[in-house]
Amino acid sequence: MASGERRERSGPPHTPVMLDGVLEWLDIKPEGFYVDATLGAGGHSAAIAQKLTSGRLISLDRDAQALELARERLKSFGEKVTLVPAPFSRIAEVVHELGIPGVDGVLADLGVSSMQLDQAARGFRSARRDRWTCAWMRETK
């Protein structure tokens, strides 16, 4: 991709790159209670929710734009998934407020979100430029 070029996407802006490993590590129980502490576009949450029958997933994100994107992606799971506008640092408070006595697993994907990198107005303008600069430097060596 050339410097200054904007990525165009037709689907959700983020596909989890370690999804299979995450699902294996979480070892989802169909009746379990899980927390996705960093919802983003909802890729991990969708995969977790697909494995639940009577279980429940609580998904947190402080980013209103990410919550709206994920809400659309996860609407087919109904009450099985609860989206909460909160930072991941409030996991314990949110679970307690929802009356859940304990959870079977927590996912926190603490990497940088491609949604923020792809949109300069979201606060990562220099990180985006540096990423392209690094890619250009690798290609020219």
C-alpha positions in Angstrom: 0.0 0.0 0.0 1.4 3.4 -0.9 1.9 6.1 1.6 -1.2 8.2 2.1 -3.4 5.5 0.6 -6.5 4.7 2.6 -7.7 1.1 3.0 -11.2 0.3 1.8 -12.9 -2.5 3.5 -16.2 -4.1 2.7 -16.7 -6.1 5.9 -15.9 -5.6 9.5 -12.6 -3.7 9.9 -10.9 -6.3 12.0 -10.4 -10.0 11.6 -8.8 -11.6 14.7 -5.4 -13.1 13.6 -5.1 -15.6 16.5 -8.7 -16.7 16.7 -8.2 -20.4 16.7 -5.5 -20.2 19.4 -7.7 -18.0 21.5 -10.7 -20.3 21.3 -8.5 -23.3 22.1 -7.0 -21.5 25.1 -10.5 -20.4 26.4 -11.9 -23.9 26.0 -15.4 -22.5 25.7 -18.1 -24.4 27.7 -21.5 -24.0 26.1 -23.0 -23.1 29.4 -20.1 -20.9 30.5 -19.8 -17.2 31.3 -17.1 -15.3 29.4 -15.9 -11.7 29.1 -14.3 -10.1 26.1 -12.7 -7.1 27.7 -11.7 -5.5 24.4 -14.6 -6.0 22.0 -13.4 -3.9 19.1 -15.3 -5.0 15.9 -16.6 -8.1 17.6 -14.6 -10.9 15.8 -13.6 -12.7 19.0 -17.0 -12.1 20.6 -18.8 -13.6 17.6 -16.6 -16.7 17.7 -17.1 -17.2 21.4 -20.9 -16.6 21.2 -21.2 -19.2 18.5 -20.0 -21.8 20.9 -22.4 -20.8 23.7 -25.8 -22.5 24.2 -27.1 -21.4 27.7 -23.9 -19.5 28.5 -23.4 -15.7 28.3 -20.8 -13.3 27.0 -20.2 -9.9 28.3 -18.2 -7.7 25.9 -16.7 -4.4 26.9 -15.3 -1.5 24.9 -14.9 2.2 25.7 -15.1 3.2 22.0 -18.6 4.1 21.0 -17.9 3.5 17.3 -16.5 0.0 18.0 -19.6 -0.8 20.1 -22.0 0.2 17.3 -20.0 -1.8 14.7 -20.0 -4.9 17.0 -23.7 -4.4 18.0 -24.6 -5.0 14.3 -22.3 -7.9 14.0 -23.5 -9.6 17.2 -27.2 -8.9 17.0 -28.1 -12.4 15.9 -26.9 -13.8 19.3 -29.6 -11.9 21.1 -29.5 -11.9 24.9 -26.6 -14.3 24.9 -24.3 -11.3 24.4 -24.3 -8.1 26.5 -22.3 -5.1 25.2 -21.1 -2.7 27.8 -19.6 0.7 27.2 -16.7 0.5 29.6 -12.9 0.3 29.6 -11.3 -3.2 30.3 -10.1 -1.9 33.6 -13.7 -2.2 34.9 -14.1 -5.9 34.2 -14.8 -6.9 37.8 -17.2 -4.0 38.4 -19.2 -4.7 35.3 -19.5 -8.5 36.0 -20.6 -7.7 39.6 -23.1 -5.0 38.4 -24.6 -7.6 36.1 -25.1 -10.0 38.9 -22.7 -12.7 37.6 -21.0 -14.6 40.4 -18.0 -15.6 38.4 -16.7 -16.2 34.9 -15.1 -19.2 33.1 -12.8 -17.1 31.0 -11.6 -13.6 30.1 -10.1 -12.4 26.8 -8.2 -9.2 26.6 -6.7 -8.5 23.2 -4.3 -5.7 24.2 -2.8 -5.1 20.8 -3.2 -1.9 18.8 -6.6 -1.8 17.0 -6.5 -1.6 13.2 -9.6 0.6 13.4 -7.6 3.3 15.2 -4.6 3.0 12.9 -6.7 3.2 9.7 -8.4 6.4 10.7 -6.0 9.3 11.5 -8.8 11.2 13.2 -8.9 8.4 15.9 -5.6 9.5 17.4 -2.9 7.4 15.8 -1.8 9.6 12.9 1.9 9.3 13.6 1.7 5.6 14.3 0.0 5.1 10.9 2.7 7.1 9.1 5.5 5.3 10.9 4.0 1.9 10.0 3.9 2.9 6.3 7.4 4.3 6.6 8.7 1.0 8.1 7.0 -1.0 5.4 8.5 1.2 2.7 12.0 0.9 4.3 11.7 -2.9 4.3 10.7 -3.0 0.7 13.6 -0.8 -0.5 16.4 -2.7 1.3 
